[in-house]
């Protein structure tokens, strides 16, 4: 959706006006200009263009599940390659055919591509659509009879620009250097004569060059999309080039013209002709395509049989001011037949025919439009409801005091929160779930027949959720009373936010951060943001981060649908499944926000500490490589995966973890074909680069020993904490502490512990007692 493209303008107008009539409209576009004036929802579906139509279609098809996942009621699909989605969509679709332009004058490969596009649309995709709209009778006449009989003609509107005043008209002419005694001939459209030869811009430049010698009173203005080279070529003929004219200046540009002139050999509608007519400007055009529907020959303009006649008629009209004025008035009146209100009425009739209950509109111009009428009762229900959060607690063998602490914290939330307790086939402490249900009868219990791992258990719990938001909570976590309310307030109205990450604190030792979101660096290493640091306020502002730690996070449930981010990958079983999910969400353009005002106490890895570390090592290593294969863009995935596999091979030979490394390599090899196929799906729907996701990790570090399950309390940790405080708040004392700790840590000299503490103690006189105590316990 970009300014300056006719189909994009049509979609913008229809979507905006349907939205004004109460439809919930979404436009899907491969590229999008956020400054478009539309009041509808705009989602990008990046689809890399290709000279090979088959490849272009393949790139588009990856988005079928994504679009279906939003449960639209009807889609209007407006352009190739998105027509190829129709056989894959579950949503009923109406095609809007703007026509396939003439390929005459193009290279053989381009001509073949255009014919392929036309054939596949008419024989493979349009027959499978629920309905067909064409923008002119001419386009309908090009369809096979069986399709033409089904098609409805909806002419475009021409009233999207307000009538320009005489003052605006005069100002534009003065800016272009065109005097009142000169005749301005205007053309608007694509300017490059080689890329779009059917537009006839070479003929207009030839006419301008001839008129420069014989008719100096005629000035040609050529406006539209093109390059600096196109502008130079136009200027050399004596014409005036205007590249990428701002939307708000188009009305005055049309009004400034005396005659609208085009030598185009093919047009499915030719919107600039209608725009010029709406400003009271007569036209001279070839009698081709839809021109006879837009121009009344001899009344609102002149339709010529060939280019020679076209130039002659334009020149004649240039010398007949009286006829120009008469045709201009007639053109203004005729343009009243082309209004967006009429077009929107016709779109509404189509909606009622193919989606009579609830409606969504979809387009595809590098765009699908979607919409559905919203009743006031539905809006009121949504506003009054405070039951839109459901917590999913996954349990695996927790003792009842641990489980009770978690569920009690959810029951006490200031924001009403339903709870589903999912027991993952616990081998011990089975009575804990029974006790929980007895003490908290309002919770729902899902008893699984076996251990499906973290990924499988969470997926089954989320599948049972019907609320808008799902709160994932580990059974060894307990939320502060207002945690859900704080997270819910932060995510409200932010459709681009996938999840909110609270400030998760270690239960033991107290006061230390476990996670406030998670991060992935360019090598694929994942770690919790803030882990192992004493909480001194260094993360007490809302920030974007790579992802959320699934020990506790509030998420949009709809993103778990197939076609969007989807569920967790159950082949991971445990470890890295949350990193993979957040990576896939990030690739789709979703964001994650930290919520430092929502705090959670977490007994880090309480359920897995008893596991053999070799088993955990195997899970982490294999899932790390799977994530790299599936999610990393370009060829970086191959280098990183190969390097990690070589490291595992060395472990098999030299140790450590020989057996675990061998099993990890076997798992990677067996699952490689599957994850390579999954890679194509993830990369085919990519919206953002990896580096945007990696940048969240820039400068961050983890300060936690995963084998001892303990924070790393060193001078480097202290320096990092206070450097972050200085960067956030700018107080010089924070900089002094950070600089001193960093200098002491980086010095090659060996200082005894007492000397280091003596250097640091004076700097912490203003700090709370717990921070002064932290300094005393540093591992120096």
N, C-alpha and C positions, 0 to 999 in steps of 0.2 A: 504494500500500500504506500504509494509515493505520489507526491504532488507532480502534476504534469503528465500523468498517464490517464487516458480516457476511461479505460475499464476500471481503474482504481477510483476515479471520481464517481463513476456510476455506483460502485459498491458503497462508497462513503455516503452518498446521498440516500440510497435505498435503506442502508442499515440505520442511519441517523433518524430517518423519518419513521421507520418501523419501530424503533426504540421510543420515539416520541408518542407513538400510538399504544404503548404499553407492552411491547414485546421485549423480552430479555435477549438482546442481540449480541452475538459474538462474531467477530470477523477473524478468520485465520489467514495469515499472510506469510509468504516466504521471506519478505523483507517489509519493514514497516517504518514509516516516518511518524514519530510520536507527536509531531506538531499538527497532524491532521485534525480537523475540527470536530470529528465524530464524537458522539456521546455514548458509543457502544464499547463493549469489551473488545480488546485487540490482543490476539495471541499469535506469536510468530511460530511458523513451522518451516525452518530453514531448509530449502530444497535447492541444492546446487544445480544451476543450469548446465546443460550439455548440448553440444551439437548433434549428439546421437539421441533421438527421441526415446529409444528404449531405455537408455541409461537414465534419462531425465524422469521417465515414468517410474523406474525402480526407486529413485530417490524420493519421489512423492509418496509411493505406496507405504513406506515405513510409518507414515503418519495416520493411517486408517484407524488403528487401534486407539491412538491418542485422541483423535476426534470423537470416536464412539464412546470413549470413557466418560465424556461429559454429559452423556445421555440427552442429546438434543432431540427434538421432535421432527425437525425437517432441516435439510441442508439445501442451499442454493449454491451450486458449483459453477464457477464462472470462467474457468480457463484451463487450458492444457498446461501442465501434465496432470492436474488434479481431477480431471474427468476419469482418469484411470483408477481412482479410489472407489468408484461406484460399485464394482463387483465385490469389493472387500468390505464395504461399509454395511453395518447392520441398520444404520439410520436411513430412512427413505430420503432420496435425493431428487432435486429438480435441477436440470442443467439449464444454464443461461448461455445461449450460443451467440457470441459476438462475431462469429465467422472466422475462417482461416484466410488470411490475406493472399493476394496474388504473389506467386513466386517468379513471375516473368522478369527476366533480366538478372536473376540470381544464378549462382553457380549450380552445377548439376547436383552436388551433394545437398545444397540447401533446398533445391526444388524437390528432390526425393524425400527429404525430411518433411516438408510441408504436405506433400501428398500422403505420406504415411500418417501424419497427424490427422488429416482430414478423413482418411479411410477408417482409422481405428475409432475415431469419435463417432462416425455415423454407423459403423457396423458392429462395434464391440461394446461401446459405453452408452451412447444415447438410447439404444433399444432397452437397456436395463434400468433406465431412470424412471422414476415415478411420473415425471412430467417434463415437458420441454418448453422453454421460453426462447424466442428469438427477438433481437432488437429491431428487426425490420421485416417487412414482407419479402424483401430481396433475400435475406438470409434464409427465411423459411423456404423460398423457392429453390434453394440449393440443396435442401435435404431430400433424401429418398422419399417417395410419396407416403410410405407407411409412417414415416416420422413427421413429415410436414402436416399430415392430417391431424396428428396429436398436438402439434405445436401451437402455442399462444403467442401472438406478437405483442410486445410491450415496448413502445417507443421510449427512448430516453427523454428526460426533461432537459430544459435549457434555461431554467430560471434560478440556477444556483448562484449566479452573480446578480447583485442588485443593479438596476439601471444606473449608468454613469451620468453625472450632470455635465452640462456644457462646460463648467469650470474645469472638471476633471478631464474632459475630452481635450480642451485647449491646453491644459498643463502637459498632458502626454505628448501632444503634437509638438509643443515647444521643446520638450525634453529630447524628442527625436530629431529636432531641427527641421521640421516640416512646416512650411508656411501655409497661411490660409489660401494662397493662390495655387497651391500644389494639390495634387490628388494622391492620396495614400492608398496603395494596394496592400492588403494584409494577408499573410498566410501563417497559420499556426499548426504545428505538427512536428514530426521527425524531420531533421534537416539533412541527414547524410544521404547523398544520392546513390552511393554504392550499397550501403547496408539495406536501404529500403527503396529500391529503384521505382517501385510502383507509385510512390508518393509524388513523383514528377517534379521534384525540387530542381533538377537540372534544367527543366524547361522554364521554370520561373526565373532562374538565374540568367538563362539565355535571353529571356524577354526583358529582364532588367537591364542587361548589357546593351540590348538594342535600343531600349527607350532612353538610356543615358545619352545616346548620340542623337536620336531623332525626336524624343519627347521628354525634355528635361523637366517638364512640369509633373511627370509621373514618378512617384517614389515607391519602391517596393520594400516592405518590411517583412522579414521572415523570422518568426519566433518559435521556439520550441526546444526540444532536447537535441543536443549535438555537442561537438567538441570545439576546441579553439581553432583547429584546422578547418572545420566546417565554417566557422564564423569568418575566418580569413578569406576563404573561397567566396563566400557570399559578398563580403565587403569589396572584393576585387571586381565584382560585376556592377558596383554602384548601388547595390541593395543594402539595407540596414539589418544586421543580424542582432537578435536578442536571445540569449541563452538562458533557459531556466527562469522565466519571468515569475516573480512571486505571485502566489494565488490571489492576493488582495489587489493586484494591479491589472488582472486580466480584463475586468469589466471596462476600465478606462482605455485599455489597449484596443479592445474591439470597437468601442465607441469612437475612438480617434480615427478609425479607418473610414474611407469613402466607399471602398469596394472590398469585399472579401474574395480572394482569388486563390483557387487551387487547381492543380493539374493532375490530381491523384487519379490513377487508373482503377482503383478498387477501394470501396468503402462499405463497411457493413452498416454504418449509420452516418458517420461524419459529424461528430458533436460540435466542432468549431463552426460549421455552417449554421447550426441552430443557435449557437451562442452569439454569433454575429447578428443573426436575424433578430434575436431578443434585444439587441442594442440598436436596432433600426438601421442595419447595414445590409445592402443588397449583395448578392453573391454572383460570381461567374464560375461555373464548374463544368466538368465533363458529364455527359449524360450516361453515367455508369452507376452500378451498385444501387445503393439506397438514395442517391441524390434526387431522383424524381419524387421520393416521399418527403424529402426535407425541403426542397426548393420547388416552388410553383413557377414553371418556365414562363417567362414573359411577364410575370406579376411580381414575384419577390426576388427574382434574379434571372439569370440566363443560363441555360444548359446547352453546351456546345457538343458537336459531333466529333470533333478532333481538336488537337492542340492548336493548329493554325487558326481555326474558327474561334477557339477559346481566347487567344491573344487578341484577335481582331475585335471580338465583342467587348473585351475588357477595355481596349483602347477607345472604342466607340463610346462606351459608358463613361469613360473618364472625361469626355468632352461634352457630356449631356447632363448637366447638374440637375435639371428639372426632372429627368427620368430617374436619376439616382435617388432624389428625394421621394418621389412617388413610390418607387420600388422599396425604399427603406421603410416607409410607413406601412406598406403592405406586408413587408417581412416581419415587422414588429407585431402586427396583428396575427399573422400566420403562426408566429412562434408561440402564441397563446395555446396552441394545440399540443405543445411539447412542455408539459409541466411535471414536476416531480410528484405533485399531489395525485395526478392521474396515474402516473406510473406506480405509486405506492398503493393506490386503490387496486390496481390490477395484481400487484404482488399479494395483497391481502386476500383477494379472491383465490389465488393459487394456494395460499396457505390454508384457507378454509376447505379447499378441495382435497388436499393431500395430507393435512394434519388437522382434522376437524376438532380434536379435543384440546390438546395443548400443543403449542407450536414453538419451533426453533428454526431459525433461518441460517443457512450456511452458505458462504461464497468461497471462491478460491482463486484469486489472481495471483495471484501469487497470493490467492485468498479464498477459503470457505467462509458466509454471513450466518449467524444463528440467532434465534429468538423465541420467547414464549411469553404469552400474556400473564401478568401477575395480578391476582385478585387482591383486593384490599384486606380480605380476611386472611389470606396466606401471609401477607406482609405483617399483619397484626400478630398472627400466631408466632411468626419468627421473632418479632420484637419482644413479645411477652415471655417466650420460652427461655428457661434457664436450666434446661436439662440436656444441653448440647455437648456435654463432656462425659465420656465413659472411660474409666480406667481399666486397663488390662494388666493384671498382676500374674506373672508366670511363676509357678511354684515348683520346686524340685527338692523334696526332702527336707524342707526347712523345719526347724523345731517351732512349736507353737508360739513361744514368746517373741521370736523373730517375726513370724508371719503376722501375729496380732499387732505388733507395733506398726507395721506397714498399713494394714487395713484400718486400724483405728485412726491413723493420720488422714486417710482418705475420707472416712466417715465424718471427721471433724472439720472438713474444709469449709471456708466461708463461701465458696462457690459450689453449689450442689453438684456432686460428682457420683455417677453410678459406678459400680465396680463389678467386673467379671474376674473371678479367680479361676485361673486355668492351672489344673494340676497335671504336670507333664509325666504321668506314670511314675510317681514317686516310689522309690523302692523302700523307703523307711519314713518314719514319722507320718504315717498315713492318716492318723487320727487328727493331725493338725488341721486339715481341711474341714473335717467334721466339726471340730471345735469352733473354727472360724464361722461356719454357717450357723451354728447354734448361738454364738454370741452376736453375730451381725447378720440376722436373717434377711436383710434387704439386699445382700450381695447375691449375684448369680454365680453358680459353680459349674465349671466345665471339667469333667473328669475324662482325661485322655487315656486310651488303652495302653499306651507305651510312651517311652521318651522319644519325642520327635526333635529333640535338640532345641536350642533357643529359637532358631529361625522357624522351625515347624510349629512349635508351641505358640509363639507370638502370632504367626499367620492365622492359626485356628482361632485364637482369641479375637483378633481384629476382624475376622470374617463374621463374627457374631455381633459386632458393634453396629448400631444403626444411627448413632448421633453424628453430628458434624465433625466433632473432634475426638481423637482418641489419645488417652494419656497412658504411655507405657511406663510401668513402674516395676523395678526389681523387687522381689519379695524381701530383700535385705535393706530396703530404702524406706525412709519416713519423711513425709513432706511437712514443712511449716504450714501453719493454719491457713495462710493466705496465698500459698504457692500457686494453686490452680487459678485463683482470681487474677493474680498478677500476670501469669502467662496468657490467660484468656484475653485480658485487656490488651496485651501487646500484639497478639496475632489478629485481633479484630480488624476487619477491613483490609487486610494485607493478603490479597490472593496470591501474590508472588512469594509469600513466605510458606515454606513447607512445614517448618517446625520451630519451636522455641526451646532453647536450652537453658534450664535453670542453673543456679549456682549449686552444684553438688559438692558437699563437704564430706571429708572422711569422718567416719564415726570415731575412729581411733587411729592416730592421735587426734584430739579435737582441735579445731581451728585451722586445719589444713584443707586446701582445695583438692578435690578429686577430679572434677571436670566442670568446665563452663563452656560446653561445646567440644567438638573434636577437630583435629587438623590432619592433613596429609601433606607431606613434603614432595618435592619433585622426584624423589627416589621411591615413592610409594609408601614410606614409613608413616604409620598412623599413630597418633597419641592424643591424649586428652589435653585440651588447652587449660593451662594453669596447674596441672597435676603436680603435687608435691610441694607447692608453695604455701607459705603461711598467708592467710587471707588478711591483707592490710588495706584493702580497698582498691588494689591495682586492677581489678576487673569490674569495678562498680559503675560501669556505664554500658548502655546497650550497644552492642557491636554486631556486625555481620561476622559469621564464622563459616568454616567449611561445612560443618554438620553438627549433629547433636549426639550426645552419648545416650544410648538407649536404656541406661539404668534409670533415667527419668527424663521424659520429654513430652511436650504437648504437640500433637501433629494433626494435620488435616487428613481425615479418614479417606476422602475421595482419592487421594494420591496413591492409595494401595490398590486401586483398580488396575486390572490389566489394561495396557494401553497408555497409562500414565507412568508413574514410577514403578507401580506393581508391588507385589508382596516381597518379603525377604526371600533370598535364594536358599531353599531348604537343603541344597547339596552342601552348603557350608557347614551345616549342623550347629556349630558354635564358633565364635570369634570371626571378626572382620565382616560379619553380615551387615552390621549397622554402617560400617565404612562404605561398603559396596552400595547400600541403599542411598546413603547421602551423596555418594559420587554420582549415581544415576539421576538423582533429583537435581544436583548441581548442573549436570550436563544439559538437562532440560530447561535450565534457567531459573529454577527455584532457589530461594535464599533461606538461610537459617539465621536467627537472631538470638543473642544471649539475653537472658532475663535475670540480672543479678539480684533483683528484689524478691525473687522466688527461690527460697533455699530448701535444700534436701540433705538429710543425713544419710550416708551410705556406708555400709560395712563392705568395703572393697573386696570383691571376689570371694565373699563368704561361702557361696555355694560351690566354688571350684577350687578352693585352696587345697582340698584333700586329694585332688586329682594328681596323678603322676605327671611331673613336669614334661616328661618326654611326650606324653599324649598331647598336652597343650601346645608343645613346640610343633608337633606334626600338624595340628589344626591351624595354628597361626601361619606357618610357612606355606602350606598348600593354599590356604585361602588368600594369603597375600598375593601369590602368583596368579591365582584365578582372577582376582580383582584387577591386577595389572593387565592381564590378557584381555579382559572384557571391557574395561573402562578407559584405559589410557589411549589417547589419540596418536595418530601418526605412527612412526616406527619406534618410538621410545619404548613402547611396551615390550618389543622384542629384545632390546638391549637389557632392560631391567630384569625381565623374566629369565633371560639366559644367564645373566650374572648371578641371580639368586639360585638358579638350578645348579650352576657350577659350584657355588658355595655349599649347597647341600651335598653335592657329589664329594667334595673335599671332606665334609663331615663324615660321610660313610667310610672313607679311607682312613682318616686321621682321628675322627672324633672332634667335638663331643656329639652326643645324641646320635650315634650311628644308626640304631634301629629306627628311631623316629624320622631321621633324615631320609633313610631308604624308603620308608612308607610314604612320606610326603612326596618324594619323586615319583613313586608309583601312582599315587593319587593324581598328581599333575598330568602325567602322561596319559592315563586312562581318560581323564575328563577333558583333555585339550580339544578334541574335535567339537565337543559340545560347547565349550566356552568360546571357541573361535567363531562358531555360528552365532552365538549370543552377541559377540563383539560387533558383528555387522548390524545388528538391530540397534545397539546402543549408539554406535557411531553414525548410523544413518539418521538418527533423530537429534544429533548434537546441536545445541544452540549457543553454547559458550565454549571457550577454549579451556584446556587443562590449566594453563597458567593463571587464569582468573581464579581457579579453585586453589591452586598451590600458593598463591600470593597471601592467602590468609595465614599461612604458616610462617611467613617471612619474619625472622627475628625471634620467633617463639621457641621455647625449649621445654622439654619434660624433665622434671626433677624427682623421679620416683624409681625405686628399685623394684621391678616386677617379680623378682624371685623372693625377696624379703618382705614384700608388700609394705614398704616403708618409705617415707619421704627422704630425699637426699638433702641434708641440711649442711650446705657448704657456703663458702664465701661467694662462689659463683651464683648460687641461688639468691643470696641476699642482694647482690649487685643487680641481678635481673629484676627482682621485685621492686627495688627503689628506682631503678632506671625507668621502669614502666610508670611508676607513680609520678616521677618528674615529667615524663612526656605527656601524661594525662593532665596534671594539675599545675605544672610549671614552677613549683616552689623550689627555691635554691637549696634548701636543706636536704631535699630528696636527691638532688644532683650531687651534693657533697658526700652523702652516704654511699650512693652508687659508685662514685668515682673512687672513694677510699677503699671500699670492699673489692672493687675490680682491680685496683692497683695491688692490693695485698694478695689477691688470688693469682694475679698474673706475674708477680715477682718471682724471679728465680732464687731469691734468697729465702732461706728457711728461718721463719720466725717461730718462737715458741707460742703456745696457745695464750698464755697470759699477756704477752706483749700485744698480740692481735686484739684481744679483748680490751686492753687498756686504750688502744687507739680508737676502738669503736665506741666504747661506753659514753664518752662525752657527746657523741653525735646523736645519742638516743635519749637524751634527758627529757625531750618533749613527747616521746613516744609512750604509748600505754605499757603497762607492766608486762603483759603477755609478749609484747614484741621485745622488750628488754631481756626477758627470760629466754626468748628464742635465740638472741645473740649469744647468751651464755652457753647454749647447748650446741652451737655450731661445731661441725666436725672439721677441725683445723689440722 
